[in-house]
Amino acid sequence: MAKVNVYVTLKPELLDAQGKVVQGALENLGYTGIEGVRVGKIVEIEIADAAGNIEGKIDEICRKLLVNPNTEDYRFEIEKG
């Protein structure tokens, strides 16, 4: 069994409206020096590694379901256990 963390973020050139709202809220709470905030998501997947090619399977899952390739980037980390 392997645990995979998939990190999905907006492409850097896109405006992150949710990040701007969080940045404004932090500033309203008195936190200074906040240069920018970007919000993304983490998807945790547990997958049997007996079949091999986990990287290929996760990449396919990301491309077919988890990520909008027009607006989002992704990376993943595999923890074999």
mmCIF file of the N, C-alpha and C atoms, coordinates in Angstrom:
data_MODEL
# 
_entry.id   MODEL 
# 
loop_
_atom_site.group_PDB 
_atom_site.id 
_atom_site.type_symbol 
_atom_site.label_atom_id 
_atom_site.label_alt_id 
_atom_site.label_comp_id 
_atom_site.label_asym_id 
_atom_site.label_entity_id 
_atom_site.label_seq_id 
_atom_site.pdbx_PDB_ins_code 
_atom_site.Cartn_x 
_atom_site.Cartn_y 
_atom_site.Cartn_z 
_atom_site.occupancy 
_atom_site.B_iso_or_equiv 
_atom_site.pdbx_formal_charge 
_atom_site.auth_seq_id 
_atom_site.auth_comp_id 
_atom_site.auth_asym_id 
_atom_site.auth_atom_id 
_atom_site.pdbx_PDB_model_num 
ATOM 1   N N  . MET A 1 1  ? 0.865   -1.181 0.000   1.00 0.00 ? 1  MET A N  1 
ATOM 2   C CA . MET A 1 1  ? 0.000   0.000  0.000   1.00 0.00 ? 1  MET A CA 1 
ATOM 3   C C  . MET A 1 1  ? 0.903   1.232  0.000   1.00 0.00 ? 1  MET A C  1 
ATOM 4   N N  . ALA A 1 2  ? 0.521   2.184  -0.799  1.00 0.00 ? 2  ALA A N  1 
ATOM 5   C CA . ALA A 1 2  ? 1.249   3.447  -0.856  1.00 0.00 ? 2  ALA A CA 1 
ATOM 6   C C  . ALA A 1 2  ? 0.271   4.585  -0.627  1.00 0.00 ? 2  ALA A C  1 
ATOM 7   N N  . LYS A 1 3  ? 0.757   5.633  -0.019  1.00 0.00 ? 3  LYS A N  1 
ATOM 8   C CA . LYS A 1 3  ? -0.038  6.840  0.162   1.00 0.00 ? 3  LYS A CA 1 
ATOM 9   C C  . LYS A 1 3  ? 0.523   7.893  -0.784  1.00 0.00 ? 3  LYS A C  1 
ATOM 10  N N  . VAL A 1 4  ? -0.379  8.538  -1.515  1.00 0.00 ? 4  VAL A N  1 
ATOM 11  C CA . VAL A 1 4  ? 0.022   9.566  -2.465  1.00 0.00 ? 4  VAL A CA 1 
ATOM 12  C C  . VAL A 1 4  ? -0.648  10.875 -2.089  1.00 0.00 ? 4  VAL A C  1 
ATOM 13  N N  . ASN A 1 5  ? 0.139   11.922 -1.990  1.00 0.00 ? 5  ASN A N  1 
ATOM 14  C CA . ASN A 1 5  ? -0.382  13.275 -1.791  1.00 0.00 ? 5  ASN A CA 1 
ATOM 15  C C  . ASN A 1 5  ? -0.272  14.007 -3.115  1.00 0.00 ? 5  ASN A C  1 
ATOM 16  N N  . VAL A 1 6  ? -1.423  14.442 -3.629  1.00 0.00 ? 6  VAL A N  1 
ATOM 17  C CA . VAL A 1 6  ? -1.465  15.201 -4.876  1.00 0.00 ? 6  VAL A CA 1 
ATOM 18  C C  . VAL A 1 6  ? -1.724  16.662 -4.510  1.00 0.00 ? 6  VAL A C  1 
ATOM 19  N N  . TYR A 1 7  ? -0.861  17.551 -4.975  1.00 0.00 ? 7  TYR A N  1 
ATOM 20  C CA . TYR A 1 7  ? -0.979  18.980 -4.699  1.00 0.00 ? 7  TYR A CA 1 
ATOM 21  C C  . TYR A 1 7  ? -1.428  19.678 -5.985  1.00 0.00 ? 7  TYR A C  1 
ATOM 22  N N  . VAL A 1 8  ? -2.587  20.319 -5.925  1.00 0.00 ? 8  VAL A N  1 
ATOM 23  C CA . VAL A 1 8  ? -3.157  21.004 -7.087  1.00 0.00 ? 8  VAL A CA 1 
ATOM 24  C C  . VAL A 1 8  ? -3.171  22.499 -6.794  1.00 0.00 ? 8  VAL A C  1 
ATOM 25  N N  . THR A 1 9  ? -2.592  23.279 -7.704  1.00 0.00 ? 9  THR A N  1 
ATOM 26  C CA . THR A 1 9  ? -2.543  24.735 -7.537  1.00 0.00 ? 9  THR A CA 1 
ATOM 27  C C  . THR A 1 9  ? -2.918  25.415 -8.848  1.00 0.00 ? 9  THR A C  1 
ATOM 28  N N  . LEU A 1 10 ? -3.384  26.644 -8.720  1.00 0.00 ? 10 LEU A N  1 
ATOM 29  C CA . LEU A 1 10 ? -3.650  27.428 -9.922  1.00 0.00 ? 10 LEU A CA 1 
ATOM 30  C C  . LEU A 1 10 ? -2.341  27.743 -10.621 1.00 0.00 ? 10 LEU A C  1 
ATOM 31  N N  . LYS A 1 11 ? -2.384  27.845 -11.932 1.00 0.00 ? 11 LYS A N  1 
ATOM 32  C CA . LYS A 1 11 ? -1.193  28.241 -12.673 1.00 0.00 ? 11 LYS A CA 1 
ATOM 33  C C  . LYS A 1 11 ? -0.767  29.630 -12.191 1.00 0.00 ? 11 LYS A C  1 
ATOM 34  N N  . PRO A 1 12 ? 0.526   29.884 -12.120 1.00 0.00 ? 12 PRO A N  1 
ATOM 35  C CA . PRO A 1 12 ? 1.015   31.145 -11.539 1.00 0.00 ? 12 PRO A CA 1 
ATOM 36  C C  . PRO A 1 12 ? 0.507   32.402 -12.238 1.00 0.00 ? 12 PRO A C  1 
ATOM 37  N N  . GLU A 1 13 ? 0.227   32.310 -13.513 1.00 0.00 ? 13 GLU A N  1 
ATOM 38  C CA . GLU A 1 13 ? -0.203  33.506 -14.241 1.00 0.00 ? 13 GLU A CA 1 
ATOM 39  C C  . GLU A 1 13 ? -1.671  33.851 -14.032 1.00 0.00 ? 13 GLU A C  1 
ATOM 40  N N  . LEU A 1 14 ? -2.423  32.984 -13.349 1.00 0.00 ? 14 LEU A N  1 
ATOM 41  C CA . LEU A 1 14 ? -3.845  33.237 -13.109 1.00 0.00 ? 14 LEU A CA 1 
ATOM 42  C C  . LEU A 1 14 ? -4.073  33.935 -11.772 1.00 0.00 ? 14 LEU A C  1 
ATOM 43  N N  . LEU A 1 15 ? -5.040  34.837 -11.749 1.00 0.00 ? 15 LEU A N  1 
ATOM 44  C CA . LEU A 1 15 ? -5.424  35.505 -10.515 1.00 0.00 ? 15 LEU A CA 1 
ATOM 45  C C  . LEU A 1 15 ? -6.092  34.494 -9.587  1.00 0.00 ? 15 LEU A C  1 
ATOM 46  N N  . ASP A 1 16 ? -5.662  34.465 -8.345  1.00 0.00 ? 16 ASP A N  1 
ATOM 47  C CA . ASP A 1 16 ? -6.251  33.580 -7.337  1.00 0.00 ? 16 ASP A CA 1 
ATOM 48  C C  . ASP A 1 16 ? -7.181  34.420 -6.462  1.00 0.00 ? 16 ASP A C  1 
ATOM 49  N N  . ALA A 1 17 ? -8.455  34.472 -6.842  1.00 0.00 ? 17 ALA A N  1 
ATOM 50  C CA . ALA A 1 17 ? -9.427  35.292 -6.114  1.00 0.00 ? 17 ALA A CA 1 
ATOM 51  C C  . ALA A 1 17 ? -9.559  34.853 -4.661  1.00 0.00 ? 17 ALA A C  1 
ATOM 52  N N  . GLN A 1 18 ? -9.576  33.554 -4.430  1.00 0.00 ? 18 GLN A N  1 
ATOM 53  C CA . GLN A 1 18 ? -9.693  33.059 -3.051  1.00 0.00 ? 18 GLN A CA 1 
ATOM 54  C C  . GLN A 1 18 ? -8.456  33.457 -2.242  1.00 0.00 ? 18 GLN A C  1 
ATOM 55  N N  . GLY A 1 19 ? -7.297  33.385 -2.850  1.00 0.00 ? 19 GLY A N  1 
ATOM 56  C CA . GLY A 1 19 ? -6.072  33.810 -2.176  1.00 0.00 ? 19 GLY A CA 1 
ATOM 57  C C  . GLY A 1 19 ? -6.105  35.283 -1.816  1.00 0.00 ? 19 GLY A C  1 
ATOM 58  N N  . LYS A 1 20 ? -6.651  36.118 -2.706  1.00 0.00 ? 20 LYS A N  1 
ATOM 59  C CA . LYS A 1 20 ? -6.772  37.553 -2.422  1.00 0.00 ? 20 LYS A CA 1 
ATOM 60  C C  . LYS A 1 20 ? -7.700  37.805 -1.236  1.00 0.00 ? 20 LYS A C  1 
ATOM 61  N N  . VAL A 1 21 ? -8.787  37.042 -1.145  1.00 0.00 ? 21 VAL A N  1 
ATOM 62  C CA . VAL A 1 21 ? -9.712  37.192 -0.016  1.00 0.00 ? 21 VAL A CA 1 
ATOM 63  C C  . VAL A 1 21 ? -9.010  36.809 1.288   1.00 0.00 ? 21 VAL A C  1 
ATOM 64  N N  . VAL A 1 22 ? -8.264  35.717 1.268   1.00 0.00 ? 22 VAL A N  1 
ATOM 65  C CA . VAL A 1 22 ? -7.537  35.290 2.467   1.00 0.00 ? 22 VAL A CA 1 
ATOM 66  C C  . VAL A 1 22 ? -6.483  36.329 2.836   1.00 0.00 ? 22 VAL A C  1 
ATOM 67  N N  . GLN A 1 23 ? -5.782  36.865 1.852   1.00 0.00 ? 23 GLN A N  1 
ATOM 68  C CA . GLN A 1 23 ? -4.779  37.891 2.131   1.00 0.00 ? 23 GLN A CA 1 
ATOM 69  C C  . GLN A 1 23 ? -5.416  39.110 2.774   1.00 0.00 ? 23 GLN A C  1 
ATOM 70  N N  . GLY A 1 24 ? -6.550  39.558 2.243   1.00 0.00 ? 24 GLY A N  1 
ATOM 71  C CA . GLY A 1 24 ? -7.253  40.700 2.830   1.00 0.00 ? 24 GLY A CA 1 
ATOM 72  C C  . GLY A 1 24 ? -7.691  40.428 4.255   1.00 0.00 ? 24 GLY A C  1 
ATOM 73  N N  . ALA A 1 25 ? -8.182  39.224 4.504   1.00 0.00 ? 25 ALA A N  1 
ATOM 74  C CA . ALA A 1 25 ? -8.615  38.865 5.860   1.00 0.00 ? 25 ALA A CA 1 
ATOM 75  C C  . ALA A 1 25 ? -7.432  38.859 6.826   1.00 0.00 ? 25 ALA A C  1 
ATOM 76  N N  . LEU A 1 26 ? -6.299  38.346 6.386   1.00 0.00 ? 26 LEU A N  1 
ATOM 77  C CA . LEU A 1 26 ? -5.110  38.350 7.245   1.00 0.00 ? 26 LEU A CA 1 
ATOM 78  C C  . LEU A 1 26 ? -4.676  39.769 7.574   1.00 0.00 ? 26 LEU A C  1 
ATOM 79  N N  . GLU A 1 27 ? -4.706  40.633 6.567   1.00 0.00 ? 27 GLU A N  1 
ATOM 80  C CA . GLU A 1 27 ? -4.336  42.033 6.801   1.00 0.00 ? 27 GLU A CA 1 
ATOM 81  C C  . GLU A 1 27 ? -5.325  42.703 7.750   1.00 0.00 ? 27 GLU A C  1 
ATOM 82  N N  . ASN A 1 28 ? -6.622  42.399 7.605   1.00 0.00 ? 28 ASN A N  1 
ATOM 83  C CA . ASN A 1 28 ? -7.638  42.957 8.511   1.00 0.00 ? 28 ASN A CA 1 
ATOM 84  C C  . ASN A 1 28 ? -7.459  42.462 9.941   1.00 0.00 ? 28 ASN A C  1 
ATOM 85  N N  . LEU A 1 29 ? -6.879  41.279 10.101  1.00 0.00 ? 29 LEU A N  1 
ATOM 86  C CA . LEU A 1 29 ? -6.617  40.747 11.433  1.00 0.00 ? 29 LEU A CA 1 
ATOM 87  C C  . LEU A 1 29 ? -5.320  41.307 12.033  1.00 0.00 ? 29 LEU A C  1 
ATOM 88  N N  . GLY A 1 30 ? -4.630  42.146 11.266  1.00 0.00 ? 30 GLY A N  1 
ATOM 89  C CA . GLY A 1 30 ? -3.439  42.789 11.799  1.00 0.00 ? 30 GLY A CA 1 
ATOM 90  C C  . GLY A 1 30 ? -2.130  42.128 11.412  1.00 0.00 ? 30 GLY A C  1 
ATOM 91  N N  . TYR A 1 31 ? -2.168  41.099 10.573  1.00 0.00 ? 31 TYR A N  1 
ATOM 92  C CA . TYR A 1 31 ? -0.932  40.466 10.135  1.00 0.00 ? 31 TYR A CA 1 
ATOM 93  C C  . TYR A 1 31 ? -0.317  41.324 9.038   1.00 0.00 ? 31 TYR A C  1 
ATOM 94  N N  . THR A 1 32 ? 0.919   41.722 9.243   1.00 0.00 ? 32 THR A N  1 
ATOM 95  C CA . THR A 1 32 ? 1.597   42.592 8.280   1.00 0.00 ? 32 THR A CA 1 
ATOM 96  C C  . THR A 1 32 ? 2.641   41.800 7.512   1.00 0.00 ? 32 THR A C  1 
ATOM 97  N N  . GLY A 1 33 ? 3.042   42.354 6.410   1.00 0.00 ? 33 GLY A N  1 
ATOM 98  C CA . GLY A 1 33 ? 4.107   41.731 5.628   1.00 0.00 ? 33 GLY A CA 1 
ATOM 99  C C  . GLY A 1 33 ? 3.642   40.586 4.750   1.00 0.00 ? 33 GLY A C  1 
ATOM 100 N N  . ILE A 1 34 ? 2.337   40.378 4.629   1.00 0.00 ? 34 ILE A N  1 
ATOM 101 C CA . ILE A 1 34 ? 1.828   39.312 3.775   1.00 0.00 ? 34 ILE A CA 1 
ATOM 102 C C  . ILE A 1 34 ? 1.968   39.778 2.328   1.00 0.00 ? 34 ILE A C  1 
ATOM 103 N N  . GLU A 1 35 ? 2.856   39.170 1.592   1.00 0.00 ? 35 GLU A N  1 
ATOM 104 C CA . GLU A 1 35 ? 3.146   39.580 0.219   1.00 0.00 ? 35 GLU A CA 1 
ATOM 105 C C  . GLU A 1 35 ? 2.154   38.980 -0.776  1.00 0.00 ? 35 GLU A C  1 
ATOM 106 N N  . GLY A 1 36 ? 1.601   37.833 -0.470  1.00 0.00 ? 36 GLY A N  1 
ATOM 107 C CA . GLY A 1 36 ? 0.662   37.181 -1.373  1.00 0.00 ? 36 GLY A CA 1 
ATOM 108 C C  . GLY A 1 36 ? 0.197   35.870 -0.782  1.00 0.00 ? 36 GLY A C  1 
ATOM 109 N N  . VAL A 1 37 ? -0.976  35.450 -1.195  1.00 0.00 ? 37 VAL A N  1 
ATOM 110 C CA . VAL A 1 37 ? -1.534  34.172 -0.741  1.00 0.00 ? 37 VAL A CA 1 
ATOM 111 C C  . VAL A 1 37 ? -2.111  33.471 -1.961  1.00 0.00 ? 37 VAL A C  1 
ATOM 112 N N  . ARG A 1 38 ? -1.823  32.195 -2.090  1.00 0.00 ? 38 ARG A N  1 
ATOM 113 C CA . ARG A 1 38 ? -2.423  31.368 -3.132  1.00 0.00 ? 38 ARG A CA 1 
ATOM 114 C C  . ARG A 1 38 ? -3.019  30.152 -2.448  1.00 0.00 ? 38 ARG A C  1 
ATOM 115 N N  . VAL A 1 39 ? -4.210  29.782 -2.873  1.00 0.00 ? 39 VAL A N  1 
ATOM 116 C CA . VAL A 1 39 ? -4.927  28.677 -2.259  1.00 0.00 ? 39 VAL A CA 1 
ATOM 117 C C  . VAL A 1 39 ? -4.979  27.517 -3.252  1.00 0.00 ? 39 VAL A C  1 
ATOM 118 N N  . GLY A 1 40 ? -4.735  26.318 -2.773  1.00 0.00 ? 40 GLY A N  1 
ATOM 119 C CA . GLY A 1 40 ? -4.798  25.118 -3.603  1.00 0.00 ? 40 GLY A CA 1 
ATOM 120 C C  . GLY A 1 40 ? -5.521  24.025 -2.858  1.00 0.00 ? 40 GLY A C  1 
ATOM 121 N N  . LYS A 1 41 ? -5.304  22.802 -3.299  1.00 0.00 ? 41 LYS A N  1 
ATOM 122 C CA . LYS A 1 41 ? -5.927  21.676 -2.611  1.00 0.00 ? 41 LYS A CA 1 
ATOM 123 C C  . LYS A 1 41 ? -4.960  20.505 -2.588  1.00 0.00 ? 41 LYS A C  1 
ATOM 124 N N  . ILE A 1 42 ? -5.170  19.645 -1.590  1.00 0.00 ? 42 ILE A N  1 
ATOM 125 C CA . ILE A 1 42 ? -4.396  18.417 -1.460  1.00 0.00 ? 42 ILE A CA 1 
ATOM 126 C C  . ILE A 1 42 ? -5.387  17.259 -1.528  1.00 0.00 ? 42 ILE A C  1 
ATOM 127 N N  . VAL A 1 43 ? -5.055  16.277 -2.342  1.00 0.00 ? 43 VAL A N  1 
ATOM 128 C CA . VAL A 1 43 ? -5.868  15.070 -2.433  1.00 0.00 ? 43 VAL A CA 1 
ATOM 129 C C  . VAL A 1 43 ? -4.989  13.918 -1.975  1.00 0.00 ? 43 VAL A C  1 
ATOM 130 N N  . GLU A 1 44 ? -5.452  13.168 -0.968  1.00 0.00 ? 44 GLU A N  1 
ATOM 131 C CA . GLU A 1 44 ? -4.711  12.013 -0.466  1.00 0.00 ? 44 GLU A CA 1 
ATOM 132 C C  . GLU A 1 44 ? -5.317  10.750 -1.063  1.00 0.00 ? 44 GLU A C  1 
ATOM 133 N N  . ILE A 1 45 ? -4.475  9.925  -1.651  1.00 0.00 ? 45 ILE A N  1 
ATOM 134 C CA . ILE A 1 45 ? -4.928  8.686  -2.279  1.00 0.00 ? 45 ILE A CA 1 
ATOM 135 C C  . ILE A 1 45 ? -4.123  7.537  -1.698  1.00 0.00 ? 45 ILE A C  1 
ATOM 136 N N  . GLU A 1 46 ? -4.814  6.479  -1.318  1.00 0.00 ? 46 GLU A N  1 
ATOM 137 C CA . GLU A 1 46 ? -4.139  5.238  -0.918  1.00 0.00 ? 46 GLU A CA 1 
ATOM 138 C C  . GLU A 1 46 ? -4.320  4.253  -2.061  1.00 0.00 ? 46 GLU A C  1 
ATOM 139 N N  . ILE A 1 47 ? -3.223  3.662  -2.497  1.00 0.00 ? 47 ILE A N  1 
ATOM 140 C CA . ILE A 1 47 ? -3.259  2.795  -3.667  1.00 0.00 ? 47 ILE A CA 1 
ATOM 141 C C  . ILE A 1 47 ? -2.357  1.589  -3.440  1.00 0.00 ? 47 ILE A C  1 
ATOM 142 N N  . ALA A 1 48 ? -2.810  0.427  -3.906  1.00 0.00 ? 48 ALA A N  1 
ATOM 143 C CA . ALA A 1 48 ? -1.991  -0.778 -3.805  1.00 0.00 ? 48 ALA A CA 1 
ATOM 144 C C  . ALA A 1 48 ? -0.817  -0.629 -4.760  1.00 0.00 ? 48 ALA A C  1 
ATOM 145 N N  . ASP A 1 49 ? 0.382   -0.898 -4.254  1.00 0.00 ? 49 ASP A N  1 
ATOM 146 C CA . ASP A 1 49 ? 1.546   -0.749 -5.109  1.00 0.00 ? 49 ASP A CA 1 
ATOM 147 C C  . ASP A 1 49 ? 2.009   -2.066 -5.709  1.00 0.00 ? 49 ASP A C  1 
ATOM 148 N N  . ALA A 1 50 ? 1.282   -3.135 -5.484  1.00 0.00 ? 50 ALA A N  1 
ATOM 149 C CA . ALA A 1 50 ? 1.667   -4.450 -5.996  1.00 0.00 ? 50 ALA A CA 1 
ATOM 150 C C  . ALA A 1 50 ? 1.661   -4.485 -7.523  1.00 0.00 ? 50 ALA A C  1 
ATOM 151 N N  . ALA A 1 51 ? 0.756   -3.722 -8.139  1.00 0.00 ? 51 ALA A N  1 
ATOM 152 C CA . ALA A 1 51 ? 0.635   -3.740 -9.594  1.00 0.00 ? 51 ALA A CA 1 
ATOM 153 C C  . ALA A 1 51 ? 1.735   -2.930 -10.281 1.00 0.00 ? 51 ALA A C  1 
ATOM 154 N N  . GLY A 1 52 ? 2.448   -2.112 -9.533  1.00 0.00 ? 52 GLY A N  1 
ATOM 155 C CA . GLY A 1 52 ? 3.516   -1.294 -10.108 1.00 0.00 ? 52 GLY A CA 1 
ATOM 156 C C  . GLY A 1 52 ? 2.981   -0.098 -10.868 1.00 0.00 ? 52 GLY A C  1 
ATOM 157 N N  . ASN A 1 53 ? 3.906   0.736  -11.351 1.00 0.00 ? 53 ASN A N  1 
ATOM 158 C CA . ASN A 1 53 ? 3.605   1.940  -12.124 1.00 0.00 ? 53 ASN A CA 1 
ATOM 159 C C  . ASN A 1 53 ? 2.636   2.873  -11.421 1.00 0.00 ? 53 ASN A C  1 
ATOM 160 N N  . ILE A 1 54 ? 2.860   3.110  -10.158 1.00 0.00 ? 54 ILE A N  1 
ATOM 161 C CA . ILE A 1 54 ? 2.009   4.036  -9.401  1.00 0.00 ? 54 ILE A CA 1 
ATOM 162 C C  . ILE A 1 54 ? 2.075   5.431  -10.017 1.00 0.00 ? 54 ILE A C  1 
ATOM 163 N N  . GLU A 1 55 ? 3.272   5.848  -10.388 1.00 0.00 ? 55 GLU A N  1 
ATOM 164 C CA . GLU A 1 55 ? 3.438   7.186  -10.962 1.00 0.00 ? 55 GLU A CA 1 
ATOM 165 C C  . GLU A 1 55 ? 2.534   7.370  -12.178 1.00 0.00 ? 55 GLU A C  1 
ATOM 166 N N  . GLY A 1 56 ? 2.519   6.393  -13.063 1.00 0.00 ? 56 GLY A N  1 
ATOM 167 C CA . GLY A 1 56 ? 1.697   6.473  -14.258 1.00 0.00 ? 56 GLY A CA 1 
ATOM 168 C C  . GLY A 1 56 ? 0.214   6.518  -13.949 1.00 0.00 ? 56 GLY A C  1 
ATOM 169 N N  . LYS A 1 57 ? -0.198  5.691  -12.976 1.00 0.00 ? 57 LYS A N  1 
ATOM 170 C CA . LYS A 1 57 ? -1.612  5.664  -12.592 1.00 0.00 ? 57 LYS A CA 1 
ATOM 171 C C  . LYS A 1 57 ? -2.037  6.993  -11.989 1.00 0.00 ? 57 LYS A C  1 
ATOM 172 N N  . ILE A 1 58 ? -1.226  7.534  -11.092 1.00 0.00 ? 58 ILE A N  1 
ATOM 173 C CA . ILE A 1 58 ? -1.573  8.798  -10.439 1.00 0.00 ? 58 ILE A CA 1 
ATOM 174 C C  . ILE A 1 58 ? -1.574  9.931  -11.458 1.00 0.00 ? 58 ILE A C  1 
ATOM 175 N N  . ASP A 1 59 ? -0.601  9.936  -12.355 1.00 0.00 ? 59 ASP A N  1 
ATOM 176 C CA . ASP A 1 59 ? -0.572  10.963 -13.391 1.00 0.00 ? 59 ASP A CA 1 
ATOM 177 C C  . ASP A 1 59 ? -1.846  10.901 -14.242 1.00 0.00 ? 59 ASP A C  1 
ATOM 178 N N  . GLU A 1 60 ? -2.278  9.711  -14.592 1.00 0.00 ? 60 GLU A N  1 
ATOM 179 C CA . GLU A 1 60 ? -3.509  9.547  -15.375 1.00 0.00 ? 60 GLU A CA 1 
ATOM 180 C C  . GLU A 1 60 ? -4.736  10.010 -14.589 1.00 0.00 ? 60 GLU A C  1 
ATOM 181 N N  . ILE A 1 61 ? -4.798  9.661  -13.302 1.00 0.00 ? 61 ILE A N  1 
ATOM 182 C CA . ILE A 1 61 ? -5.909  10.096 -12.443 1.00 0.00 ? 61 ILE A CA 1 
ATOM 183 C C  . ILE A 1 61 ? -5.970  11.617 -12.393 1.00 0.00 ? 61 ILE A C  1 
ATOM 184 N N  . CYS A 1 62 ? -4.817  12.240 -12.246 1.00 0.00 ? 62 CYS A N  1 
ATOM 185 C CA . CYS A 1 62 ? -4.773  13.708 -12.194 1.00 0.00 ? 62 CYS A CA 1 
ATOM 186 C C  . CYS A 1 62 ? -5.268  14.306 -13.498 1.00 0.00 ? 62 CYS A C  1 
ATOM 187 N N  . ARG A 1 63 ? -4.767  13.811 -14.618 1.00 0.00 ? 63 ARG A N  1 
ATOM 188 C CA . ARG A 1 63 ? -5.135  14.374 -15.913 1.00 0.00 ? 63 ARG A CA 1 
ATOM 189 C C  . ARG A 1 63 ? -6.605  14.140 -16.258 1.00 0.00 ? 63 ARG A C  1 
ATOM 190 N N  . LYS A 1 64 ? -7.144  12.976 -15.864 1.00 0.00 ? 64 LYS A N  1 
ATOM 191 C CA . LYS A 1 64 ? -8.524  12.646 -16.232 1.00 0.00 ? 64 LYS A CA 1 
ATOM 192 C C  . LYS A 1 64 ? -9.574  13.191 -15.279 1.00 0.00 ? 64 LYS A C  1 
ATOM 193 N N  . LEU A 1 65 ? -9.206  13.409 -13.999 1.00 0.00 ? 65 LEU A N  1 
ATOM 194 C CA . LEU A 1 65 ? -10.235 13.752 -13.018 1.00 0.00 ? 65 LEU A CA 1 
ATOM 195 C C  . LEU A 1 65 ? -9.903  14.928 -12.107 1.00 0.00 ? 65 LEU A C  1 
ATOM 196 N N  . LEU A 1 66 ? -8.719  14.955 -11.552 1.00 0.00 ? 66 LEU A N  1 
ATOM 197 C CA . LEU A 1 66 ? -8.441  15.879 -10.455 1.00 0.00 ? 66 LEU A CA 1 
ATOM 198 C C  . LEU A 1 66 ? -8.038  17.284 -10.882 1.00 0.00 ? 66 LEU A C  1 
ATOM 199 N N  . VAL A 1 67 ? -7.514  17.441 -12.085 1.00 0.00 ? 67 VAL A N  1 
ATOM 200 C CA . VAL A 1 67 ? -6.899  18.705 -12.476 1.00 0.00 ? 67 VAL A CA 1 
ATOM 201 C C  . VAL A 1 67 ? -7.513  19.225 -13.776 1.00 0.00 ? 67 VAL A C  1 
ATOM 202 N N  . ASN A 1 68 ? -7.761  20.521 -13.798 1.00 0.00 ? 68 ASN A N  1 
ATOM 203 C CA . ASN A 1 68 ? -8.136  21.190 -15.039 1.00 0.00 ? 68 ASN A CA 1 
ATOM 204 C C  . ASN A 1 68 ? -6.838  21.699 -15.656 1.00 0.00 ? 68 ASN A C  1 
ATOM 205 N N  . PRO A 1 69 ? -6.361  21.083 -16.722 1.00 0.00 ? 69 PRO A N  1 
ATOM 206 C CA . PRO A 1 69 ? -5.048  21.447 -17.259 1.00 0.00 ? 69 PRO A CA 1 
ATOM 207 C C  . PRO A 1 69 ? -4.979  22.872 -17.812 1.00 0.00 ? 69 PRO A C  1 
ATOM 208 N N  . ASN A 1 70 ? -6.116  23.484 -18.067 1.00 0.00 ? 70 ASN A N  1 
ATOM 209 C CA . ASN A 1 70 ? -6.116  24.858 -18.558 1.00 0.00 ? 70 ASN A CA 1 
ATOM 210 C C  . ASN A 1 70 ? -5.802  25.869 -17.473 1.00 0.00 ? 70 ASN A C  1 
ATOM 211 N N  . THR A 1 71 ? -6.150  25.540 -16.235 1.00 0.00 ? 71 THR A N  1 
ATOM 212 C CA . THR A 1 71 ? -6.003  26.508 -15.147 1.00 0.00 ? 71 THR A CA 1 
ATOM 213 C C  . THR A 1 71 ? -5.154  26.022 -13.975 1.00 0.00 ? 71 THR A C  1 
ATOM 214 N N  . GLU A 1 72 ? -4.848  24.734 -13.909 1.00 0.00 ? 72 GLU A N  1 
ATOM 215 C CA . GLU A 1 72 ? -4.180  24.192 -12.730 1.00 0.00 ? 72 GLU A CA 1 
ATOM 216 C C  . GLU A 1 72 ? -2.919  23.408 -13.085 1.00 0.00 ? 72 GLU A C  1 
ATOM 217 N N  . ASP A 1 73 ? -1.989  23.411 -12.143 1.00 0.00 ? 73 ASP A N  1 
ATOM 218 C CA . ASP A 1 73 ? -0.795  22.572 -12.180 1.00 0.00 ? 73 ASP A CA 1 
ATOM 219 C C  . ASP A 1 73 ? -0.913  21.556 -11.053 1.00 0.00 ? 73 ASP A C  1 
ATOM 220 N N  . TYR A 1 74 ? -0.112  20.504 -11.126 1.00 0.00 ? 74 TYR A N  1 
ATOM 221 C CA . TYR A 1 74 ? -0.119  19.518 -10.040 1.00 0.00 ? 74 TYR A CA 1 
ATOM 222 C C  . TYR A 1 74 ? 1.254   18.872 -9.907  1.00 0.00 ? 74 TYR A C  1 
ATOM 223 N N  . ARG A 1 75 ? 1.457   18.339 -8.737  1.00 0.00 ? 75 ARG A N  1 
ATOM 224 C CA . ARG A 1 75 ? 2.622   17.503 -8.455  1.00 0.00 ? 75 ARG A CA 1 
ATOM 225 C C  . ARG A 1 75 ? 2.172   16.503 -7.419  1.00 0.00 ? 75 ARG A C  1 
ATOM 226 N N  . PHE A 1 76 ? 2.893   15.417 -7.277  1.00 0.00 ? 76 PHE A N  1 
ATOM 227 C CA . PHE A 1 76 ? 2.517   14.441 -6.259  1.00 0.00 ? 76 PHE A CA 1 
ATOM 228 C C  . PHE A 1 76 ? 3.749   13.813 -5.629  1.00 0.00 ? 76 PHE A C  1 
ATOM 229 N N  . GLU A 1 77 ? 3.531   13.331 -4.406  1.00 0.00 ? 77 GLU A N  1 
ATOM 230 C CA . GLU A 1 77 ? 4.559   12.640 -3.639  1.00 0.00 ? 77 GLU A CA 1 
ATOM 231 C C  . GLU A 1 77 ? 4.028   11.283 -3.235  1.00 0.00 ? 77 GLU A C  1 
ATOM 232 N N  . ILE A 1 78 ? 4.847   10.273 -3.376  1.00 0.00 ? 78 ILE A N  1 
ATOM 233 C CA . ILE A 1 78 ? 4.452   8.911  -3.043  1.00 0.00 ? 78 ILE A CA 1 
ATOM 234 C C  . ILE A 1 78 ? 5.207   8.450  -1.807  1.00 0.00 ? 78 ILE A C  1 
ATOM 235 N N  . GLU A 1 79 ? 4.461   7.982  -0.797  1.00 0.00 ? 79 GLU A N  1 
ATOM 236 C CA . GLU A 1 79 ? 5.044   7.425  0.427   1.00 0.00 ? 79 GLU A CA 1 
ATOM 237 C C  . GLU A 1 79 ? 4.719   5.945  0.430   1.00 0.00 ? 79 GLU A C  1 
ATOM 238 N N  . LYS A 1 80 ? 5.694   5.126  0.158   1.00 0.00 ? 80 LYS A N  1 
ATOM 239 C CA . LYS A 1 80 ? 5.441   3.677  0.152   1.00 0.00 ? 80 LYS A CA 1 
ATOM 240 C C  . LYS A 1 80 ? 5.510   3.179  1.587   1.00 0.00 ? 80 LYS A C  1 
ATOM 241 N N  . GLY A 1 81 ? 4.566   2.304  1.900   1.00 0.00 ? 81 GLY A N  1 
ATOM 242 C CA . GLY A 1 81 ? 4.521   1.826  3.280   1.00 0.00 ? 81 GLY A CA 1 
ATOM 243 C C  . GLY A 1 81 ? 4.374   0.362  3.414   1.00 0.00 ? 81 GLY A C  1 
# 
